[in-house]
Amino acid sequence: MIRGRVIGSVWSTRKSPRLAGSRLLLVAEEQSAGGRTFSTGRVVVCHDELDACEGDPVVVAFGSGARNAIEP
């Protein structure tokens, strides 16, 4: 898992049928040190289940935890 902030969205002409009707977001990873939060420079694309908007803080899950969250 990473903690980050939504910096935009991704547009596509075709998506997997499992992702139909959902958004793909760009998330910049953030870390805290010494009471300050800073961007690490890492950006990931994630599947949005909760309607996050640009500037919102989010947690991004990877691997089986993420797959289990979107399986019907």
C-alpha angles and dihedrals in degrees: 000000000000133000115226150141128256109248100172147318137269122233122206136180093215133025136180110273088242089063097047112133095018134102131239115219136197110229125190113211116238132195133189126225130162093357093305129108119215138173116252093206093246114127124188135184114233139182112248116223098160105047098251118186132213110287095024118131111239142176116228120206124204133195126010093347090061094044092051091052094060101036114107 
